[in-house]
């Protein structure tokens, strides 16, 4: 049994395409809503929350539907391929409405685009565990995450070079709303489409899935979990909710935290978050092999502890300091540690006939956290004496909740691999 590294990298192109889109979406769309179309903060935030709301019910639904799909392209590839084609077309239509400043057309196409993205997200994420034997899924997930982050970096670089910035009267650095956004929309859509076409041309899903079935040590429960496994699944999903609640609260409010508490600009907060991202990217591959020694659960707990200690330390910093770069580097490593191993723990509990459904469960809980935590943390910031100082204690509390729930998990670990199998995985063709 060995990891097919080349094929795993190519499967990661689907995730790369998706992360490229979301990095672009999260950066550009809010500015267009506020500065191009003149929306106030509340309606703009409501529109930005649509994707998370759709994800709660659409990701498990289409994950389960794709589980039962059978085509010559496979069960995941049709959703990924045709979903990306539709998304690329819609992006260019949206760019036209941005250019003509026609809000009804922009909003209509944006909502359709978010529906399309929700349809094929679970199939795209379920692809890797579909064709990867259970003991190798942490390493496979590490590679897929690494390739995915490259898509986010590509989108960032494109925006840096093609979009001009200016400062508002408040000193906030924003994209110039009067420039043409068309080239960025075109390049992002082209990158998404090319990434998926490369994957489809060079990866044959049905062939890979047959090989994986031959190597898979499948559960005997035929997808029916024991009471202990059900408890573990619920505890893992609650942990997912808690650590996403902590992480998303910090990333959402951190730029304003820097302004209010440390009196620094947006560039400073972006620099700290960039360090966390770079640290995560560097650590993905080594972390993929860590679970062979410590086990997935223990490795996730290490990640939780790293993030908890980092957030706790950050609370005591009263001014901007280089120490913050170290703290956020540790946050990035901790976040990568959690994400590389937690998703394989969820799909460890299913069989090859319901991976898409369980993938949907994972994303439902993560998306629910990202809907609730900005509202809840924002309420506490506005209605407590601590103000923005409550941000890091808030994150610490939710990370501790994740630690508690994760401590009681008894299932989801994979069987340890022998040393010769580890070397095979490293040199996998």
Secondary structure, DSSP 8 states (H G I E B T S, - for coil): ----HHHHHHHHHHHHHHHHHHHHIIIIIHHIIIIIS---HHHHHHHHTHHHHHHHHHHHHHHHHHHT---TT-SSHHHHHHHHHHHHHHHHHHHHHHHHT-HHHHHHHHHHHHHHHHHHHHHHHHHHHHTS-GGGHHHHHHHHHHHHHHHHHHHHHHHHHHS-EEE-TTS-EEE-TTS--HHHHHHHHHHHHHHHHHHHHH--HHHHHHHHHHH----TTTT---HHHHHHHHHHHHHHHHHHHHHHHHHHHHHHHHHHHS---HHHHHHHHHHHHHHHHHHHHHHHHHHHHH-HHHHHHHHHHHHHHHHHHHHT--S--THHHHHHHHHHHHHHHHHHHHHHHHHHTS-TTSHHHHHHHHHHHHHHHHHHHHHHHHHHHHHSTTGGGHHHHHHHHHHHHHHHHHHT--S-------HHHHHHHHT--
